[in-house]
Amino acid sequence: MRNIAGNALTVLVVAGLVLLIAVGYAKRQFSAPGPLEEEVVVLIPRGADLRDTSRQLALHGAIENTSGSEWLFRVGARYSDEDSAIRYGEYRIPAKASMEEILDLLVSGKAIQHKVTVAEGLSSYEVAELLRGSEILTGEIADVPPEGSLAPETYFIERNMSRKEVVERMTSAQKAILDEAWAGREEGLPLQSPEEVLILASIVEKETGVASERAKVASVFVNRLRRGMKLQSDPTVVYGITEGKGPLGRGLRRSELDRATPYNTYAVNGLPPTPIANPGRDAIMAVVNPDETDFLYFVADGSGGHAFAKTLEEHNKNVSEWRKIENNNN
C-alpha cells in the first residue's frame, strides 16, 4: 500500500510540474513577439465571438495560422477575463505584436476612425446622399431626415457603423446646439420657437459664407421681421424650386420671384415653413444673438462679402455697384 501511495504521489508531483511548465510556456508564448513582419488591418465584425476573432487574426497573420495558436489566444483571453470585453471594429495591428498586445488593443476599442465631413448649408437630402455614398457605412436611410435637423461638422466613424446611427448622432448634436441657443437667446427676438430659430439660421447660412458677417446678416432679417417687412431672400426661393436636391444651376427668373409659394419670401410674409438647409452652430448662435444694427438690406460687394444699407436709396447704390462688378467680370 505504501508503494502504491508513493507512486501515486510521484505521479501527481510530476503531473503538477508538467502543468506548471506548460502554463509557463503558454504564458511566454502569449507574451512573445508575434509573426507579423509589417502592420496589418484586421476587421472584427459586429457580433463576432472569441472563436471568430481568433480566426480573423490567424487569417491576417497577426497570430500563427494554426489551431494551436488560435486556441492559445482564446485561452489567454478567457484567463484574463477579457473574452467578453473585445469590441468590434477595424484595428491596426503593429508588426511583431504579441497576442497579449493584440488582446489589449481589441479590448481598448481603439479602432481605426474614418472621417465624414458635413459642410454647413447642405440640405438634408444632400447629407443623406453623402452618407449613402459612403463605402464605410452600412444599412439604409429610409427617409430623408427633417430639414435643418442635422448638425454640420466632421464626424469620426468606424467601418460598418450604420447610417442610421450616424444620422442619430447628427440629429442629437443639432438638438443640443439648438437647445443651448434657445436657452441663451437675446430677449425680444421676433422668433417664437427653436424651430423658427433654426429656419432663420438656415437662411443666414445660405446667404453668407463669411463667418464674420453672420451676426450682421442675422440682424438684417431680425430687423425686417420686427418691421413686418418681407425677408426677400433668394436662397428660400431656390429651395422652393429644388427642394434641396441640388443647386439650381442658373439665376432666378422674374416669374419665379413673382410666384407666391410658401418658400418665396419676396411674395409671402415672415419665415418659410421649414429650414432650407442644415445650419452650423455659428449661424444658429448668430440668429439668437444678432448684431445690433439698423441695417435692412445687403447685397454682394464683389469681395465674397456683402455691402449693408439702412435705406433703400443706399441699397440701390450698392446694387448698382454690384451690377458694375458683375458686368466687368462677364
HUKAWO-V170220 format. One record per pair of residues at least 24 apart in sequence whose C-alpha atoms are under 10 Angstrom apart, sorted by the first residue. I is the first residue (numbers start at 0). J is the second residue. If there is no record, write none. Layout:
i=I j=J
i=I j=J
//
This chain:
i=25 j=68
i=25 j=71
i=25 j=72
i=25 j=74
i=25 j=75
i=26 j=71
i=26 j=75
i=26 j=99
i=27 j=97
i=28 j=68
i=28 j=71
i=28 j=72
i=28 j=97
i=28 j=98
i=28 j=99
i=29 j=62
i=29 j=68
i=29 j=71
i=29 j=72
i=29 j=74
i=29 j=75
i=29 j=76
i=29 j=97
i=29 j=98
i=29 j=99
i=29 j=100
i=29 j=101
i=29 j=102
i=30 j=75
i=30 j=96
i=30 j=97
i=30 j=98
i=30 j=99
i=30 j=100
i=30 j=101
i=31 j=95
i=31 j=96
i=31 j=97
i=31 j=98
i=31 j=99
i=31 j=100
i=32 j=62
i=32 j=94
i=32 j=95
i=32 j=96
i=32 j=97
i=32 j=98
i=32 j=99
i=32 j=100
i=33 j=60
i=33 j=61
i=33 j=62
i=33 j=63
i=33 j=93
i=33 j=94
i=33 j=95
i=33 j=96
i=33 j=97
i=33 j=98
i=33 j=99
i=33 j=100
i=33 j=101
i=34 j=60
i=34 j=61
i=34 j=62
i=34 j=63
i=34 j=64
i=34 j=94
i=34 j=95
i=34 j=96
i=34 j=97
i=35 j=59
i=35 j=60
i=35 j=61
i=35 j=62
i=35 j=63
i=35 j=92
i=35 j=93
i=35 j=94
i=35 j=95
i=35 j=96
i=35 j=97
i=36 j=60
i=36 j=61
i=36 j=93
i=36 j=94
i=36 j=95
i=36 j=96
i=37 j=61
i=37 j=92
i=37 j=93
i=37 j=94
i=37 j=95
i=37 j=96
i=38 j=91
i=38 j=92
i=38 j=93
i=38 j=94
i=38 j=95
i=38 j=96
i=39 j=90
i=39 j=91
i=39 j=92
i=39 j=93
i=39 j=94
i=40 j=89
i=40 j=90
i=40 j=91
i=40 j=92
i=40 j=93
i=40 j=110
i=40 j=111
i=41 j=88
i=41 j=89
i=41 j=90
i=41 j=91
i=41 j=92
i=41 j=110
i=41 j=111
i=42 j=87
i=42 j=88
i=42 j=89
i=42 j=90
i=42 j=91
i=42 j=110
i=42 j=111
i=42 j=158
i=42 j=159
i=43 j=85
i=43 j=86
i=43 j=87
i=43 j=88
i=43 j=89
i=43 j=90
i=43 j=105
i=43 j=110
i=43 j=158
i=44 j=86
i=44 j=87
i=44 j=88
i=44 j=89
i=44 j=158
i=44 j=159
i=45 j=86
i=45 j=87
i=45 j=88
i=45 j=159
i=45 j=160
i=46 j=86
i=46 j=87
i=47 j=85
i=47 j=86
i=47 j=87
i=48 j=82
i=48 j=83
i=48 j=85
i=48 j=86
i=48 j=87
i=49 j=73
i=49 j=74
i=49 j=76
i=49 j=77
i=49 j=81
i=49 j=82
i=49 j=83
i=49 j=84
i=49 j=85
i=50 j=82
i=52 j=82
i=52 j=85
i=52 j=87
i=52 j=105
i=53 j=98
i=56 j=92
i=56 j=98
i=56 j=101
i=59 j=92
i=60 j=92
i=61 j=92
i=61 j=93
i=61 j=94
i=61 j=95
i=61 j=96
i=61 j=97
i=61 j=98
i=61 j=101
i=62 j=95
i=62 j=96
i=62 j=97
i=62 j=98
i=62 j=101
i=68 j=98
i=69 j=98
i=71 j=98
i=72 j=97
i=72 j=98
i=72 j=99
i=72 j=101
i=72 j=102
i=73 j=98
i=73 j=102
i=75 j=99
i=75 j=102
i=76 j=102
i=76 j=103
i=76 j=106
i=81 j=105
i=81 j=106
i=82 j=106
i=84 j=108
i=86 j=110
i=87 j=157
i=87 j=158
i=87 j=159
i=88 j=112
i=88 j=157
i=88 j=158
i=88 j=159
i=88 j=160
i=89 j=157
i=89 j=158
i=89 j=159
i=90 j=157
i=109 j=157
i=110 j=156
i=110 j=157
i=110 j=158
i=111 j=155
i=111 j=156
i=111 j=157
i=111 j=158
i=112 j=154
i=112 j=155
i=112 j=156
i=112 j=157
i=112 j=158
i=113 j=153
i=113 j=154
i=113 j=155
i=113 j=156
i=113 j=157
i=113 j=158
i=114 j=153
i=114 j=154
i=114 j=155
i=114 j=156
i=114 j=157
i=115 j=152
i=115 j=153
i=115 j=154
i=115 j=155
i=115 j=156
i=115 j=165
i=116 j=151
i=116 j=152
i=116 j=153
i=116 j=154
i=116 j=155
i=117 j=149
i=117 j=150
i=117 j=151
i=117 j=152
i=117 j=153
i=117 j=154
i=117 j=169
i=117 j=277
i=117 j=279
i=118 j=150
i=118 j=151
i=118 j=152
i=118 j=153
i=118 j=277
i=118 j=278
i=118 j=279
i=119 j=149
i=119 j=150
i=119 j=151
i=119 j=152
i=119 j=201
i=119 j=204
i=119 j=205
i=119 j=208
i=119 j=276
i=119 j=277
i=119 j=278
i=119 j=279
i=119 j=280
i=119 j=281
i=119 j=282
i=120 j=147
i=120 j=150
i=120 j=151
i=120 j=200
i=120 j=201
i=120 j=202
i=120 j=203
i=120 j=204
i=120 j=205
i=120 j=206
i=120 j=207
i=120 j=208
i=120 j=275
i=120 j=276
i=120 j=277
i=120 j=278
i=120 j=279
i=120 j=282
i=121 j=146
i=121 j=147
i=121 j=149
i=121 j=151
i=121 j=201
i=121 j=204
i=121 j=205
i=121 j=243
i=121 j=244
i=121 j=245
i=121 j=275
i=121 j=276
i=121 j=277
i=121 j=278
i=121 j=279
i=122 j=146
i=122 j=147
i=122 j=148
i=122 j=149
i=122 j=201
i=122 j=238
i=122 j=242
i=122 j=243
i=122 j=244
i=122 j=245
i=122 j=274
i=122 j=275
i=122 j=276
i=122 j=277
i=122 j=278
i=123 j=147
i=123 j=148
i=123 j=149
i=123 j=242
i=123 j=243
i=123 j=244
i=123 j=274
i=123 j=275
i=123 j=276
i=123 j=277
i=124 j=242
i=124 j=243
i=124 j=244
i=124 j=245
i=124 j=276
i=125 j=243
i=125 j=244
i=125 j=245
i=125 j=276
i=125 j=277
i=126 j=151
i=126 j=166
i=126 j=276
i=126 j=277
i=127 j=162
i=127 j=166
i=128 j=244
i=130 j=161
i=130 j=162
i=130 j=163
i=130 j=165
i=130 j=166
i=131 j=162
i=133 j=162
i=134 j=158
i=134 j=159
i=135 j=159
i=135 j=160
i=135 j=161
i=135 j=162
i=136 j=160
i=136 j=161
i=136 j=162
i=136 j=163
i=136 j=164
i=136 j=165
i=137 j=161
i=137 j=162
i=137 j=163
i=137 j=164
i=138 j=162
i=138 j=163
i=138 j=164
i=139 j=163
i=140 j=166
i=144 j=170
i=145 j=170
i=145 j=273
i=145 j=274
i=145 j=276
i=145 j=277
i=146 j=197
i=146 j=198
i=146 j=201
i=146 j=242
i=146 j=243
i=146 j=273
i=146 j=274
i=146 j=275
i=146 j=276
i=146 j=277
i=146 j=278
i=147 j=173
i=147 j=194
i=147 j=197
i=147 j=198
i=147 j=200
i=147 j=201
i=147 j=273
i=147 j=274
i=147 j=275
i=147 j=276
i=147 j=277
i=147 j=278
i=147 j=279
i=148 j=172
i=148 j=173
i=148 j=174
i=148 j=177
i=148 j=194
i=148 j=197
i=148 j=274
i=148 j=276
i=148 j=277
i=148 j=278
i=149 j=173
i=149 j=174
i=149 j=276
i=149 j=277
i=149 j=278
i=149 j=279
i=150 j=174
i=150 j=175
i=150 j=176
i=150 j=177
i=150 j=277
i=150 j=278
i=150 j=279
i=150 j=280
i=151 j=277
i=151 j=278
i=151 j=279
i=151 j=280
i=152 j=279
i=152 j=280
i=172 j=280
i=173 j=197
i=173 j=277
i=173 j=278
i=173 j=279
i=173 j=280
i=173 j=283
i=176 j=279
i=176 j=280
i=176 j=281
i=176 j=283
i=176 j=284
i=177 j=280
i=177 j=283
i=177 j=284
i=177 j=287
i=179 j=283
i=179 j=284
i=180 j=280
i=180 j=283
i=180 j=284
i=180 j=285
i=180 j=286
i=180 j=287
i=180 j=288
i=181 j=283
i=181 j=284
i=181 j=286
i=181 j=287
i=182 j=287
i=183 j=284
i=183 j=287
i=183 j=288
i=184 j=284
i=184 j=285
i=184 j=286
i=184 j=287
i=184 j=288
i=184 j=289
i=185 j=286
i=185 j=287
i=185 j=288
i=185 j=289
i=186 j=287
i=186 j=288
i=187 j=225
i=188 j=221
i=188 j=222
i=188 j=224
i=188 j=225
i=188 j=286
i=188 j=287
i=188 j=288
i=188 j=289
i=189 j=220
i=189 j=221
i=189 j=222
i=189 j=223
i=189 j=224
i=189 j=225
i=189 j=226
i=190 j=221
i=190 j=224
i=190 j=225
i=190 j=270
i=190 j=286
i=190 j=287
i=193 j=283
i=193 j=287
i=194 j=272
i=194 j=273
i=194 j=274
i=195 j=270
i=195 j=271
i=195 j=272
i=195 j=273
i=195 j=274
i=195 j=286
i=196 j=274
i=196 j=282
i=196 j=283
i=196 j=284
i=196 j=285
i=196 j=286
i=196 j=287
i=197 j=273
i=197 j=274
i=197 j=275
i=197 j=276
i=197 j=277
i=197 j=278
i=197 j=279
i=197 j=282
i=197 j=283
i=197 j=284
i=197 j=286
i=197 j=287
i=198 j=270
i=198 j=271
i=198 j=272
i=198 j=273
i=198 j=274
i=198 j=275
i=198 j=276
i=198 j=277
i=198 j=278
i=198 j=283
i=198 j=286
i=199 j=230
i=199 j=270
i=199 j=271
i=199 j=273
i=199 j=274
i=199 j=275
i=199 j=278
i=199 j=282
i=199 j=283
i=199 j=285
i=199 j=286
i=199 j=287
i=200 j=274
i=200 j=275
i=200 j=276
i=200 j=277
i=200 j=278
i=200 j=279
i=200 j=280
i=200 j=281
i=200 j=282
i=200 j=283
i=200 j=284
i=200 j=285
i=200 j=286
i=200 j=287
i=201 j=234
i=201 j=235
i=201 j=273
i=201 j=274
i=201 j=275
i=201 j=276
i=201 j=277
i=201 j=278
i=201 j=279
i=201 j=282
i=201 j=283
i=201 j=286
i=202 j=230
i=202 j=232
i=202 j=233
i=202 j=234
i=202 j=235
i=202 j=270
i=202 j=271
i=202 j=274
i=202 j=275
i=202 j=276
i=202 j=277
i=202 j=278
i=202 j=282
i=202 j=286
i=203 j=232
i=203 j=234
i=203 j=276
i=203 j=278
i=203 j=281
i=203 j=282
i=203 j=283
i=203 j=285
i=203 j=286
i=204 j=234
i=204 j=275
i=204 j=276
i=204 j=277
i=204 j=278
i=204 j=279
i=204 j=280
i=204 j=281
i=204 j=282
i=204 j=283
i=204 j=285
i=205 j=232
i=205 j=233
i=205 j=234
i=205 j=235
i=205 j=275
i=205 j=276
i=205 j=277
i=205 j=278
i=205 j=282
i=206 j=232
i=206 j=233
i=206 j=234
i=206 j=235
i=206 j=297
i=206 j=298
i=206 j=299
i=206 j=304
i=206 j=305
i=207 j=282
i=207 j=299
i=207 j=303
i=207 j=304
i=207 j=305
i=208 j=282
i=208 j=303
i=208 j=304
i=209 j=303
i=209 j=304
i=209 j=305
i=210 j=281
i=210 j=282
i=210 j=285
i=210 j=304
i=211 j=281
i=211 j=285
i=211 j=304
i=212 j=282
i=212 j=285
i=212 j=290
i=212 j=304
i=212 j=305
i=213 j=281
i=213 j=282
i=213 j=283
i=213 j=284
i=213 j=285
i=213 j=286
i=213 j=289
i=213 j=290
i=214 j=281
i=214 j=282
i=214 j=283
i=214 j=284
i=214 j=285
i=214 j=286
i=214 j=287
i=214 j=288
i=214 j=289
i=214 j=290
i=214 j=291
i=214 j=292
i=215 j=285
i=215 j=286
i=215 j=288
i=215 j=289
i=215 j=290
i=215 j=291
i=215 j=292
i=215 j=293
i=215 j=294
i=215 j=297
i=215 j=305
i=215 j=307
i=216 j=282
i=216 j=285
i=216 j=286
i=216 j=289
i=216 j=290
i=216 j=292
i=216 j=294
i=216 j=295
i=216 j=296
i=216 j=297
i=216 j=305
i=216 j=307
i=217 j=282
i=217 j=283
i=217 j=284
i=217 j=285
i=217 j=286
i=217 j=287
i=217 j=288
i=217 j=289
i=217 j=290
i=217 j=291
i=217 j=292
i=218 j=285
i=218 j=286
i=218 j=287
i=218 j=288
i=218 j=289
i=218 j=290
i=218 j=291
i=218 j=292
i=218 j=293
i=218 j=294
i=218 j=295
i=218 j=296
i=219 j=289
i=219 j=290
i=219 j=291
i=219 j=292
i=219 j=293
i=219 j=294
i=219 j=295
i=219 j=296
i=219 j=297
i=219 j=307
i=219 j=308
i=219 j=309
i=220 j=269
i=220 j=270
i=220 j=286
i=220 j=289
i=220 j=294
i=220 j=295
i=220 j=296
i=221 j=286
i=221 j=287
i=221 j=289
i=221 j=290
i=221 j=291
i=221 j=292
i=221 j=294
i=221 j=295
i=222 j=289
i=222 j=291
i=222 j=292
i=222 j=293
i=222 j=294
i=222 j=295
i=222 j=296
i=223 j=269
i=223 j=293
i=223 j=294
i=223 j=295
i=223 j=296
i=224 j=268
i=224 j=269
i=224 j=270
i=225 j=269
i=226 j=295
i=227 j=268
i=227 j=269
i=228 j=264
i=228 j=265
i=228 j=267
i=228 j=268
i=228 j=269
i=228 j=295
i=229 j=263
i=229 j=264
i=229 j=265
i=229 j=266
i=229 j=267
i=229 j=268
i=229 j=269
i=229 j=270
i=230 j=263
i=230 j=264
i=230 j=265
i=230 j=266
i=230 j=267
i=230 j=268
i=230 j=269
i=230 j=270
i=230 j=271
i=230 j=295
i=230 j=296
i=231 j=256
i=231 j=263
i=231 j=264
i=231 j=265
i=231 j=266
i=231 j=267
i=231 j=268
i=231 j=269
i=231 j=296
i=232 j=256
i=232 j=262
i=232 j=263
i=232 j=264
i=232 j=265
i=233 j=262
i=233 j=263
i=233 j=264
i=233 j=265
i=234 j=262
i=234 j=263
i=234 j=264
i=234 j=275
i=234 j=276
i=235 j=261
i=235 j=262
i=235 j=263
i=235 j=264
i=235 j=265
i=235 j=270
i=235 j=271
i=235 j=273
i=235 j=274
i=235 j=275
i=235 j=276
i=236 j=260
i=236 j=261
i=236 j=262
i=236 j=263
i=236 j=264
i=236 j=265
i=236 j=266
i=236 j=271
i=236 j=275
i=237 j=262
i=237 j=263
i=237 j=275
i=238 j=262
i=238 j=263
i=238 j=274
i=238 j=275
i=238 j=276
i=239 j=263
i=239 j=271
i=239 j=275
i=242 j=275
i=242 j=276
i=243 j=275
i=243 j=276
i=299 j=324
i=300 j=324
i=300 j=325
i=301 j=325
i=301 j=328
//
